[in-house]
């Protein structure tokens, strides 16, 4: 649980940069507020994590990962109203591997991300699910 608190919880509220190509998923660009609830061993943490991010066709993935050199997003697929991706983070404390996705509607989205956390020896420490929901708050603030 220590690794979870030190490495995963802080990472959920930060941003990842995605490649500069425009995705085909349809949603309204602007500032989006994301709420993440963590489900762990069948229980949901009582306090959600919230963050804001300006989503655009070039960067449509909500705040679900870290903005550091140890994490990357790959295998991004998109369609009319949904995005899916794979997350991998690797540092001296261990690894995080996740598969996530969201589905947009007019002014919101829902989704989840299933993650495995392994220590530096590759031993599975825990699995959890991040349940995400978002709402468009307005235009991006410059």
Order of alpha helices (4+ residues) and beta strands (2+ residues): beta-beta-beta-beta-beta-beta-beta-beta
